Amino acid sequence: MSDIEVRDNASQHRFELLVDGAVAGLAVYRLREDAVVVTHSEVNPQFRGQGLGNELAQRTLDLLRSRGAKVVPLCPFFARYVQEHPGYDDIVVA
């Protein structure tokens, strides 16, 4: 099993999905006064087809929840993910 983690690269305004230390995907964000706005996400081509988009969304949302942050999922992938996972309704705002 690969070592998977998400880290906040605040200087680049993105969450990075790391697989065995390599950046496999990212979720770009901007800060709003009351929330973190996720504007775009992607998984690098060589890592696609492994469910890593879902890992990126889940781990990013879990990290934001642990910080007490709210999220605005403008990215279509994140918007669909939270729609399909109502357990995140408590941190999603418009």
LINJOFEN-V865002 format. One record per residue. RES is the residue in three letters. SS is DSSP state (H for helix, E for strand, C for the rest). BURIAL is 1 if it has 9 or more other ideal C-beta (glycine too) atoms within 8 Angstrom, else 0. D_LAST is the distance of its C-alpha to the last C-alpha in Angstrom with 1 decimal. Layout:
BEGIN
res: (RES,RES)
ss: (SS,SS)
burial: (BURIAL,BURIAL)
d_last: (D_LAST,D_LAST)
END
This chain:
BEGIN
res: (MET,SER,ASP,ILE,GLU,VAL,ARG,ASP,ASN,ALA,SER,GLN,HIS,ARG,PHE,GLU,LEU,LEU,VAL,ASP,GLY,ALA,VAL,ALA,GLY,LEU,ALA,VAL,TYR,ARG,LEU,ARG,GLU,ASP,ALA,VAL,VAL,VAL,THR,HIS,SER,GLU,VAL,ASN,PRO,GLN,PHE,ARG,GLY,GLN,GLY,LEU,GLY,ASN,GLU,LEU,ALA,GLN,ARG,THR,LEU,ASP,LEU,LEU,ARG,SER,ARG,GLY,ALA,LYS,VAL,VAL,PRO,LEU,CYS,PRO,PHE,PHE,ALA,ARG,TYR,VAL,GLN,GLU,HIS,PRO,GLY,TYR,ASP,ASP,ILE,VAL,VAL,ALA)
ss: (C,C,C,E,E,E,E,E,E,H,H,H,C,E,E,E,E,E,E,C,C,E,E,E,E,E,E,E,E,E,E,E,C,C,E,E,E,E,E,E,E,E,E,C,H,H,H,C,C,C,C,H,H,H,H,H,H,H,H,H,H,H,H,H,H,H,C,C,C,C,E,E,E,C,C,H,H,H,H,H,H,H,H,H,C,H,H,H,C,C,C,E,C,C)
burial: (0,0,0,1,0,1,0,0,1,0,0,0,1,1,1,1,1,1,1,0,0,0,0,1,1,1,1,1,1,0,0,0,0,0,1,1,1,1,0,0,1,0,1,1,0,0,1,0,0,0,0,1,1,0,1,1,1,1,1,1,1,0,1,1,1,0,0,0,1,1,1,1,1,0,1,0,1,1,1,0,1,1,0,0,0,0,0,1,0,0,1,1,0,0)
d_last: (36.5,34.7,33.2,29.4,27.1,23.9,24.2,22.1,23.9,22.4,24.9,23.6,19.8,19.8,20.2,23.5,24.8,28.5,31.0,34.4,33.4,32.5,29.1,28.2,24.6,21.7,18.0,17.3,14.7,14.2,13.6,11.4,12.8,10.4,9.3,10.9,9.5,11.7,13.0,16.1,18.2,21.8,24.9,28.2,30.5,33.1,30.7,29.1,30.0,29.9,26.5,25.4,22.0,21.2,22.8,20.7,17.4,18.8,20.4,17.7,15.2,18.2,19.0,15.7,16.0,19.6,18.6,16.4,13.4,9.7,8.3,5.8,8.2,9.0,12.5,13.7,15.7,13.1,10.7,14.0,15.0,12.3,12.8,16.5,16.3,14.7,16.2,13.2,11.0,11.8,10.2,7.0,3.8,0.0)
END
